[in-house]
Amino acid sequence: MKTFLVNYNHGGERYALELRASDAEDAKARLNSLLYGRVCGEVAIKLPAPLGPFASLICSVRNVFGR
């Protein structure tokens, strides 16, 4: 998978988001599918993969003590 950059305008401002796809045509197809998407929530934290088993521990501690 490759990462493609998608630019869009909203409220007079320009924004960008990253879209993972296998190629440019796949990225365009995925962008067209966004019409049917929904917002699932806010990203609270991103943990790097090398943390391994510590990632679940960090998430559990964060969930116990709130956001």
C-alpha positions as CSV (number, residue, x, y, z in Angstrom):
1,M,0.0,0.0,0.0
2,K,1.1,3.5,-0.8
3,T,0.0,6.8,0.9
4,F,-1.7,9.4,-1.3
5,L,-2.4,13.0,-0.3
6,V,-5.9,14.4,-0.8
7,N,-6.5,18.1,-0.7
8,Y,-9.8,19.8,-0.2
9,N,-11.3,23.1,0.8
10,H,-13.7,23.7,3.6
11,G,-14.9,27.0,5.1
12,G,-12.4,29.0,3.0
13,E,-9.5,27.0,4.3
14,R,-7.4,24.3,2.5
15,Y,-6.9,20.9,4.2
16,A,-5.2,17.6,3.4
17,L,-5.6,14.0,4.5
18,E,-3.7,10.9,3.8
19,L,-5.3,8.0,2.0
20,R,-3.8,4.5,1.8
21,A,-4.3,2.7,-1.5
22,S,-2.5,0.3,-3.9
23,D,-2.2,2.8,-6.7
24,A,-3.6,6.1,-8.0
25,E,-6.8,4.5,-9.5
26,D,-7.4,2.7,-6.2
27,A,-6.9,6.1,-4.3
28,K,-9.5,7.7,-6.6
29,A,-12.0,4.9,-6.0
30,R,-11.5,5.1,-2.2
31,L,-11.9,8.9,-2.3
32,N,-15.3,8.4,-4.1
33,S,-16.3,6.0,-1.4
34,L,-15.7,8.7,1.3
35,L,-19.1,10.1,0.3
36,Y,-20.6,7.0,2.2
37,G,-18.2,7.2,5.1
38,R,-18.8,8.5,8.6
39,V,-16.8,10.1,11.4
40,C,-16.1,7.4,14.0
41,G,-14.4,9.5,16.6
42,E,-11.3,11.5,17.5
43,V,-7.8,10.0,17.5
44,A,-6.6,10.3,21.0
45,I,-3.1,8.8,20.6
46,K,-1.0,7.1,18.0
47,L,1.5,4.5,19.3
48,P,4.5,3.4,17.2
49,A,4.5,-0.2,16.3
50,P,7.9,-1.0,17.9
51,L,6.2,-0.6,21.4
52,G,4.8,-4.1,20.9
53,P,3.1,-5.4,24.1
54,F,3.6,-2.1,25.8
55,A,1.1,-0.5,23.4
56,S,-1.8,-2.4,25.0
57,L,-0.6,-1.5,28.5
58,I,-0.4,2.2,27.6
59,C,-3.9,2.1,26.2
60,S,-5.3,0.3,29.2
61,V,-3.7,2.8,31.6
62,R,-5.0,5.7,29.6
63,N,-8.5,4.2,29.6
64,V,-8.5,3.7,33.3
65,F,-7.4,7.3,34.1
66,G,-9.6,8.9,31.4
67,R,-8.8,11.2,28.7
